[in-house]
Amino acid sequence: MPRGTHGALNKAGKVRSLTPKVERRERRSPIPRVRLRKNYKKRFLLGRRPGQNPL
């Protein structure tokens, strides 16, 4: 089986070191009234079940 350069350790971290540093944004959760209304729409009006693949 021939060995190529795919996964070579001498190139590890190359792309990450070249990308410019971007400051992270501050995330905050929506106010409770908005969050509860969104949950109500999703659960009761649209009838979605919890989980990633609701069936």
N, CA, C and O atoms as a DFTB+ gen file, in Angstrom:
220 C
 N C O
     1  1       0.838      -1.178       0.000
     2  2       0.000       0.000       0.000
     3  2       0.886       1.245       0.000
     4  3       1.683       1.420       0.921
     5  1       0.770       2.111      -1.001
     6  2       1.641       3.292      -1.059
     7  2       1.244       4.328      -0.020
     8  3       0.065       4.507       0.284
     9  1       2.241       4.998       0.514
    10  2       2.001       6.033       1.518
    11  2       2.147       7.400       0.876
    12  3       3.184       7.710       0.289
    13  1       1.107       8.216       0.986
    14  2       1.158       9.562       0.430
    15  2       1.409      10.580       1.528
    16  3       1.857      10.229       2.619
    17  1       1.121      11.840       1.239
    18  2       1.332      12.883       2.235
    19  2       0.049      13.187       3.000
    20  3       0.034      14.064       3.864
    21  1      -1.017      12.475       2.690
    22  2      -2.271      12.736       3.379
    23  2      -2.114      12.409       4.866
    24  3      -1.820      11.272       5.234
    25  1      -2.314      13.413       5.705
    26  2      -2.198      13.191       7.138
    27  2      -0.779      13.259       7.647
    28  3      -0.509      12.787       8.751
    29  1       0.137      13.824       6.891
    30  2       1.522      13.903       7.348
    31  2       1.628      14.852       8.543
    32  3       1.021      15.923       8.543
    33  1       2.384      14.466       9.541
    34  2       2.477      15.260      10.761
    35  2       3.336      16.503      10.607
    36  3       3.231      17.421      11.421
    37  1       4.182      16.559       9.585
    38  2       5.009      17.751       9.434
    39  2       4.199      18.956       8.946
    40  3       4.700      20.081       8.969
    41  1       2.943      18.737       8.500
    42  2       2.097      19.851       8.072
    43  2       0.974      20.118       9.070
    44  3       0.054      20.879       8.769
    45  1       1.033      19.518      10.228
    46  2      -0.059      19.660      11.194
    47  2      -0.147      21.098      11.692
    48  3       0.866      21.699      12.048
    49  1      -1.367      21.650      11.717
    50  2      -1.597      22.994      12.228
    51  2      -1.265      24.106      11.263
    52  3      -1.251      25.272      11.658
    53  1      -1.000      23.790      10.020
    54  2      -0.592      24.815       9.055
    55  2      -1.699      25.829       8.807
    56  3      -1.458      27.035       8.857
    57  1      -2.894      25.358       8.544
    58  2      -3.988      26.262       8.187
    59  2      -4.386      27.110       9.378
    60  3      -4.646      28.305       9.232
    61  1      -4.437      26.510      10.549
    62  2      -4.852      27.270      11.727
    63  2      -3.876      28.388      12.041
    64  3      -4.286      29.470      12.460
    65  1      -2.586      28.140      11.843
    66  2      -1.609      29.184      12.148
    67  2      -1.645      30.315      11.127
    68  3      -1.192      31.419      11.426
    69  1      -2.175      30.067       9.922
    70  2      -2.233      31.099       8.893
    71  2      -3.493      31.958       8.950
    72  3      -3.508      33.065       8.412
    73  1      -4.544      31.469       9.592
    74  2      -5.791      32.226       9.619
    75  2      -5.679      33.386      10.594
    76  3      -5.062      33.250      11.651
    77  1      -6.272      34.532      10.249
    78  2      -6.212      35.683      11.155
    79  2      -7.064      35.460      12.396
    80  3      -8.097      34.792      12.344
    81  1      -6.625      36.021      13.494
    82  2      -7.336      35.874      14.753
    83  2      -8.583      36.758      14.737
    84  3      -8.503      37.946      14.424
    85  1      -9.719      36.180      15.072
    86  2     -10.983      36.915      15.117
    87  2     -11.494      36.862      16.548
    88  3     -11.601      35.787      17.139
    89  1     -11.806      38.022      17.098
    90  2     -12.318      38.054      18.468
    91  2     -13.691      37.401      18.524
    92  3     -14.506      37.565      17.617
    93  1     -13.936      36.666      19.589
    94  2     -15.219      35.993      19.704
    95  2     -16.303      36.981      20.096
    96  3     -16.061      37.943      20.826
    97  1     -17.506      36.722      19.594
    98  2     -18.632      37.579      19.930
    99  2     -19.226      37.143      21.259
   100  3     -19.201      35.962      21.606
   101  1     -19.749      38.088      21.985
   102  2     -20.398      37.747      23.241
   103  2     -21.806      37.246      22.926
   104  3     -22.594      37.939      22.284
   105  1     -22.104      36.054      23.380
   106  2     -23.413      35.480      23.116
   107  2     -24.258      35.606      24.370
   108  3     -23.787      35.393      25.488
   109  1     -25.502      35.952      24.158
   110  2     -26.401      35.995      25.303
   111  2     -27.710      35.366      24.893
   112  3     -28.128      35.493      23.743
   113  1     -28.359      34.691      25.816
   114  2     -29.612      34.022      25.507
   115  2     -30.726      35.058      25.417
   116  3     -30.652      36.106      26.058
   117  1     -31.755      34.773      24.625
   118  2     -32.849      35.733      24.510
   119  2     -33.597      35.872      25.841
   120  3     -33.517      34.996      26.702
   121  1     -34.312      36.966      25.994
   122  2     -35.038      37.170      27.250
   123  2     -36.080      36.062      27.398
   124  3     -36.587      35.561      26.394
   125  1     -36.404      35.674      28.621
   126  2     -37.231      34.479      28.838
   127  2     -38.569      34.485      28.096
   128  3     -39.003      33.440      27.612
   129  1     -39.225      35.636      27.998
   130  2     -40.524      35.667      27.337
   131  2     -40.402      35.281      25.869
   132  3     -41.234      34.541      25.344
   133  1     -39.364      35.785      25.211
   134  2     -39.145      35.466      23.799
   135  2     -38.780      33.996      23.649
   136  3     -39.258      33.322      22.737
   137  1     -37.934      33.501      24.544
   138  2     -37.511      32.113      24.470
   139  2     -38.697      31.161      24.672
   140  3     -38.820      30.163      23.963
   141  1     -39.566      31.472      25.635
   142  2     -40.712      30.611      25.907
   143  2     -41.709      30.626      24.749
   144  3     -42.308      29.600      24.427
   145  1     -41.883      31.786      24.128
   146  2     -42.796      31.871      22.988
   147  2     -42.267      31.037      21.821
   148  3     -43.031      30.374      21.120
   149  1     -40.950      31.082      21.624
   150  2     -40.337      30.296      20.553
   151  2     -40.505      28.800      20.814
   152  3     -40.814      28.031      19.904
   153  1     -40.296      28.399      22.071
   154  2     -40.479      26.992      22.428
   155  2     -41.919      26.552      22.233
   156  3     -42.174      25.443      21.764
   157  1     -42.864      27.416      22.592
   158  2     -44.285      27.084      22.438
   159  2     -44.627      26.856      20.973
   160  3     -45.311      25.891      20.631
   161  1     -44.147      27.752      20.103
   162  2     -44.416      27.589      18.674
   163  2     -43.857      26.272      18.157
   164  3     -44.523      25.538      17.427
   165  1     -42.617      25.988      18.552
   166  2     -41.955      24.801      18.047
   167  2     -42.652      23.526      18.537
   168  3     -42.880      22.598      17.761
   169  1     -42.984      23.491      19.824
   170  2     -43.499      22.257      20.409
   171  2     -44.967      22.021      20.108
   172  3     -45.352      20.905      19.758
   173  1     -45.799      23.056      20.237
   174  2     -47.234      22.846      20.166
   175  2     -47.839      23.227      18.815
   176  3     -48.693      22.504      18.302
   177  1     -47.418      24.331      18.241
   178  2     -47.998      24.729      16.963
   179  2     -47.438      23.907      15.817
   180  3     -48.180      23.508      14.920
   181  1     -46.136      23.649      15.838
   182  2     -45.519      22.848      14.779
   183  2     -45.482      21.363      15.120
   184  3     -45.285      20.529      14.236
   185  1     -45.670      21.028      16.393
   186  2     -45.713      19.629      16.807
   187  2     -44.376      18.922      16.724
   188  3     -44.330      17.723      16.452
   189  1     -43.288      19.641      16.952
   190  2     -41.984      18.992      16.857
   191  2     -41.642      18.282      18.159
   192  3     -41.981      18.744      19.249
   193  1     -40.970      17.160      18.019
   194  2     -40.551      16.366      19.165
   195  2     -39.101      16.700      19.491
   196  3     -38.369      17.151      18.610
   197  1     -38.666      16.491      20.733
   198  2     -37.264      16.735      21.048
   199  2     -36.333      15.753      20.352
   200  3     -36.722      14.623      20.056
   201  1     -35.111      16.184      20.093
   202  2     -34.134      15.310      19.443
   203  2     -33.764      15.832      18.078
   204  3     -34.400      16.749      17.558
   205  1     -32.735      15.249      17.498
   206  2     -32.250      15.734      16.208
   207  2     -33.047      15.195      15.041
   208  3     -33.217      15.889      14.038
   209  1     -33.536      13.984      15.146
   210  2     -34.282      13.393      14.045
   211  2     -35.668      12.988      14.518
   212  3     -35.929      11.803      14.730
   213  1     -36.558      13.955      14.685
   214  2     -37.897      13.604      15.187
   215  2     -38.711      12.872      14.140
   216  3     -38.834      13.329      13.004
   217  1     -39.261      11.746      14.522
   218  2     -40.097      10.970      13.600
   219  2     -41.442      10.692      14.223
   220  3     -42.289      10.050      13.602
